[in-house]
Amino acid sequence: MSTTLAYETEDDRWTAVQARDAAADGRFVYAVRTTGVYCQPSSTARLPKRENVEFFDSAEAAEAAGYRGSRRAHGDQTRAAAERAALVARACRMIEASETPPPLDDLAVEMGMSPFHFHRLFKAETGLTPKAYSSAYRARKLREELSSPRASITDAIYGAGFNSNSRFYEASEQLLGMRARDYRAGGAGAVIRFAVGQCALGAILVAQSQRGICAILLGDDPDGLVRELQDQFPKAEIIGCDGEFEQLIAQVVGFVETPSIGLNLPLDVQGTAFQERVWRALREIPPGTTASYAEIADRIGSPKAVRAVAQACATNHIAVAIPCHRVVRRDGELAGYRWGVDRKRELLRREAQG
């Protein structure tokens, strides 16, 4: 196959993105639907989910489709920056290839840096500490291993880099949000109660697990919201609830209609360490006010992780209660919103009225 055809198929292009293949730069770009950003294949940004990725033959084609270029691609073109990015990418591959999470000191030695400087560089480039990156990767790997019908749960535990069952079970609830056996069964054993209602923003679905509110979804199609919930846990016991539960959805709808009444609900929040830091910061933004993505990055101690903050906002499944609608661009303009910019604008308008 000639080099001009090396990245013709989407499978080939996705493989290049996963490998951060610099040879593919200039052949195509990939865009991420949840962030509205496109990148070169060798980008050191955290890998998006495959279903959120769209490929284009050129940056011009991506921009014509409404995507904007990565700030890192436009603003970090120096040789030193490229070397930093390559070093961190190599560290990420080392973490991912290790059977067990490599110690910080070992990573730093391999990169030819002191542990302090390597830790700071890694966090500045990825928005995560090496330990948090390792945990997030192991969580993803564990989900992949558990999704394979050929591997036992024990095989999945060791395949994901846990060197003992006891260490895994200490962390499994946090990584998966449920027992490994239940996750493997697609949520079998988990009970999720939900109700769908209407509010000023359209259809709204509120779902609750044993641990708390696990989803608040907004949209135009109530059936579509139910399907979205079912897709998350295809084998969970999902129960459309009675009048008692509908009082809960009435509380959420009341908050949407009149934000000044406040909302205090137990939440079942599951994300990476970085996502949870962002989501906590979002809940600290007072109603009626906004913060920029850069301000949130500063508040969580990762000032260079603006793009990662935007991605964490885009992956939030709990609308309103985790108020990602209060995050705007640095110039005050509204950026993307998982449930539509018009809904974001209306939520902010209602909060501004007090």
C-alpha positions in Angstrom: 0.0 0.0 0.0 1.4 3.4 -0.9 1.9 6.0 1.9 -0.9 8.1 0.5 -3.3 5.3 1.4 -1.9 4.4 4.7 -4.6 6.2 6.7 -7.5 5.7 4.4 -9.8 3.7 6.7 -11.2 5.0 9.9 -9.8 1.9 11.7 -6.3 2.8 10.5 -6.8 6.4 11.6 -8.0 5.4 15.0 -5.0 3.1 15.4 -2.8 6.1 14.5 -4.5 8.3 17.1 -4.1 5.7 19.8 -0.4 5.4 19.0 -0.1 9.2 18.7 1.6 8.5 15.4 3.5 11.7 14.4 3.9 10.2 10.9 0.1 10.6 10.4 0.2 14.4 11.1 -0.9 16.3 8.0 -2.6 13.2 6.6 -5.8 13.8 8.5 -7.1 15.3 11.8 -9.5 13.9 14.3 -12.3 15.9 16.0 -14.0 15.3 19.3 -17.8 15.9 19.3 -18.0 16.4 23.0 -15.5 19.3 23.1 -15.8 20.8 19.6 -12.0 20.6 19.1 -9.9 18.9 16.4 -6.3 17.7 16.8 -3.4 16.2 14.9 -3.0 12.4 15.4 0.1 12.9 17.5 -1.7 15.1 20.0 -0.8 14.4 23.6 -4.3 15.1 24.8 -6.1 12.3 26.7 -7.7 9.9 24.3 -11.4 10.5 23.8 -13.9 7.7 23.5 -14.0 6.2 20.0 -17.7 6.9 19.6 -17.1 10.7 20.1 -14.4 10.9 17.4 -14.9 12.1 13.8 -12.2 12.1 11.1 -11.5 14.7 8.5 -8.9 14.8 5.6 -7.7 18.3 6.6 -8.0 21.0 9.3 -9.9 23.1 6.8 -12.6 20.4 6.5 -12.9 20.1 10.3 -13.3 23.9 10.6 -15.9 23.9 7.9 -17.8 21.3 10.0 -17.8 23.7 12.9 -14.8 22.4 14.9 -12.0 24.7 16.3 -8.3 23.9 16.4 -6.7 22.7 19.6 -5.1 25.6 21.5 -2.1 23.4 22.0 -1.7 22.9 18.3 -1.8 26.6 17.6 0.0 28.1 20.6 2.7 25.5 21.5 4.8 25.0 18.4 8.2 25.6 19.8 10.8 22.8 19.6 11.0 22.7 23.4 7.3 22.3 23.7 7.3 19.5 21.1 10.0 17.8 23.1 8.0 18.1 26.4 4.9 16.7 24.7 6.9 13.8 23.3 8.4 13.0 26.7 5.0 13.0 28.4 3.5 10.9 25.6 6.4 8.4 26.1 5.6 8.4 29.9 1.9 7.7 29.1 2.9 4.7 27.0 5.2 3.5 29.7 2.4 3.7 32.3 0.0 1.9 29.9 2.5 -0.9 29.0 3.4 -1.7 32.6 1.7 -4.7 34.3 1.5 -2.7 37.6 1.5 1.1 38.0 5.2 2.2 37.8 6.4 4.3 40.8 7.0 8.0 40.2 10.7 7.7 40.8 11.0 5.0 38.1 9.1 7.1 35.6 11.3 10.1 36.4 14.5 8.2 36.0 13.3 6.8 32.6 12.6 10.4 31.4 15.9 11.7 32.7 14.3 14.1 35.2 13.9 14.6 38.9 10.6 13.2 40.4 9.5 16.8 41.3 10.1 18.2 37.8 8.6 15.2 36.0 5.5 15.3 38.2 5.0 19.0 37.5 5.6 18.6 33.7 3.2 15.6 33.5 0.4 17.4 35.3 0.9 20.5 33.2 0.6 18.6 30.0 -2.2 16.1 30.8 -4.1 17.8 33.6 -3.5 14.7 35.8 -0.8 13.5 38.1 1.0 10.3 36.9 -0.8 8.4 39.7 -4.2 9.7 38.6 -3.5 9.0 34.9 -2.5 5.4 35.9 -5.7 5.0 37.9 -7.9 6.3 35.0 -6.1 4.0 32.6 -6.5 1.0 34.8 -10.2 1.8 35.3 -10.6 1.9 31.5 -8.5 -1.3 31.1 -10.6 -3.0 33.8 -13.8 -2.2 32.0 -12.4 -3.6 28.8 -11.2 -6.8 30.5 -14.5 -7.3 32.3 -16.4 -6.8 29.0 -14.6 -9.8 27.5 -16.6 -13.0 28.0 -13.4 -15.1 27.7 -11.7 -13.7 30.8 -12.6 -14.6 34.4 -12.9 -11.8 36.9 -9.6 -12.8 38.4 -8.0 -12.7 34.9 -9.5 -9.2 34.4 -8.1 -8.0 37.8 -4.6 -9.0 36.9 -5.0 -7.9 33.3 -5.8 -4.4 34.5 -2.6 -4.2 36.5 -3.7 -5.2 40.1 -1.2 -7.5 41.6 -3.5 -8.8 44.3 -7.2 -9.4 44.7 -7.3 -7.5 47.9 -5.9 -4.3 46.4 -8.4 -4.5 43.6 -11.4 -4.9 45.9 -10.3 -1.9 47.9 -10.5 0.2 44.8 -13.2 -1.5 42.7 -16.2 0.5 44.0 -14.5 3.8 43.2 -13.3 2.6 39.7 -16.6 1.0 38.6 -19.3 2.4 40.8 -20.4 -1.2 41.6 -19.0 -4.6 42.2 -16.9 -6.1 39.4 -19.4 -9.0 39.1 -22.3 -6.6 38.7 -20.4 -4.4 36.2 -19.5 -7.5 34.1 -23.2 -8.4 34.0 -23.9 -4.9 32.5 -25.2 -3.6 35.8 -27.0 -6.8 36.8 -27.8 -6.5 40.5 -27.8 -2.8 40.4 -31.2 -1.1 40.9 -31.8 2.2 39.2 -35.0 4.0 39.7 -36.0 6.8 37.4 -38.8 9.1 36.3 -39.3 11.4 33.3 -41.0 14.7 33.5 -41.3 18.0 31.7 -39.8 21.4 32.6 -39.2 24.7 30.9 -36.2 23.2 29.1 -38.1 20.2 27.6 -38.0 16.6 28.8 -36.0 15.8 31.9 -35.0 12.4 33.3 -33.8 11.9 36.9 -32.3 8.5 37.9 -31.2 7.2 41.3 -28.9 4.3 42.2 -28.5 2.8 45.6 -25.9 5.5 46.3 -27.7 8.6 45.1 -28.7 10.6 42.0 -26.7 9.1 39.1 -28.2 10.9 36.1 -30.1 14.1 35.3 -30.6 14.2 31.6 -32.2 16.9 29.4 -33.6 16.6 25.9 -36.5 16.9 23.5 -37.4 13.2 23.3 -38.4 11.4 26.6 -38.0 8.0 25.0 -34.5 9.0 23.9 -33.5 9.9 27.5 -34.7 6.5 28.7 -32.7 4.7 26.0 -29.6 6.7 27.0 -30.0 5.5 30.6 -30.6 1.9 29.5 -27.5 2.0 27.3 -25.4 2.9 30.4 -26.6 -0.2 32.3 -28.1 -2.6 29.8 -28.7 -5.4 32.4 -29.5 -3.3 35.5 -32.9 -3.4 37.0 -34.2 -0.1 35.8 -37.5 0.8 37.3 -39.9 3.5 36.3 -41.1 4.9 39.6 -44.2 5.7 41.5 -45.5 9.0 42.9 -43.1 8.9 45.8 -40.1 9.0 43.5 -41.8 11.6 41.3 -41.5 14.0 44.3 -37.8 13.9 43.7 -38.1 14.8 40.0 -40.5 17.6 41.1 -37.7 18.9 43.3 -35.3 19.0 40.4 -37.9 20.6 38.1 -38.6 23.2 40.7 -34.9 24.0 40.9 -34.8 24.4 37.1 -37.8 26.7 37.1 -36.7 28.7 40.2 -33.0 28.3 40.9 -33.1 30.5 44.0 -34.8 27.6 46.0 -31.5 25.6 45.8 -30.9 21.9 45.3 -29.4 19.6 48.0 -29.4 16.0 46.8 -27.1 13.0 47.5 -25.2 12.3 44.3 -23.7 9.1 42.9 -20.7 10.7 41.1 -18.3 8.4 39.3 -15.4 9.8 37.3 -11.6 10.0 37.1 -9.8 11.8 39.9 -9.4 14.8 37.6 -13.1 14.8 36.6 -14.3 14.7 40.2 -12.0 17.6 41.1 -13.6 19.6 38.3 -17.1 18.6 39.2 -16.5 19.6 42.9 -15.3 23.0 41.7 -18.4 23.5 39.5 -20.6 22.9 42.6 -18.8 25.8 44.3 -19.9 28.3 41.7 -22.7 30.3 43.2 -26.0 30.5 41.3 -26.3 33.6 39.3 -22.6 33.7 38.6 -20.3 32.1 36.0 -16.6 31.1 35.8 -14.4 30.5 32.8 -12.8 27.2 32.0 -9.4 28.9 32.8 -10.7 30.0 36.2 -11.8 26.4 37.1 -8.4 25.1 36.0 -6.8 27.6 38.4 -9.1 26.6 41.2 -8.2 23.0 41.0 -4.5 23.7 40.8 -4.0 22.8 37.2 -3.9 26.2 35.4 -2.7 24.7 32.0 -5.5 22.1 32.0 -8.2 24.3 30.4 -9.0 21.9 27.7 -9.2 19.0 30.1 -11.6 21.1 32.3 -13.8 21.6 29.2 -13.8 17.8 28.5 -14.8 17.1 32.1 -17.7 19.5 31.8 -18.7 17.7 28.6 -18.8 14.3 30.3 -21.0 15.4 33.2 -24.2 13.2 33.3 -25.8 15.1 36.1 -27.3 18.3 34.7 -28.1 21.2 37.0 -26.9 19.5 40.2 -23.4 19.6 38.8 -23.8 23.0 37.2 -21.5 22.8 34.1 -23.9 25.4 32.6 -22.2 28.1 34.7 -18.8 27.7 32.9 -18.2 30.0 30.0 -15.3 31.1 27.8 -12.8 33.6 29.0 -14.5 36.4 27.1 -17.9 35.5 28.7 -19.3 33.9 25.5 -21.2 30.7 25.9 -19.3 27.6 24.9 -20.8 24.2 24.1 -23.2 22.4 26.5 -24.0 18.7 26.5 -27.7 19.5 26.4 -27.6 22.4 24.0 -26.4 26.0 24.2 -30.0 27.3 24.2 -30.7 25.4 27.4 -27.5 26.7 28.9 -28.5 30.3 28.1 -32.0 29.8 29.6 -30.6 28.3 32.8 -28.2 31.2 33.3 -31.0 33.7 32.5 -33.2 32.2 35.2 -30.4 32.1 37.8 -29.6 35.8 37.0 -33.2 36.7 37.9 -32.7 35.3 41.4 
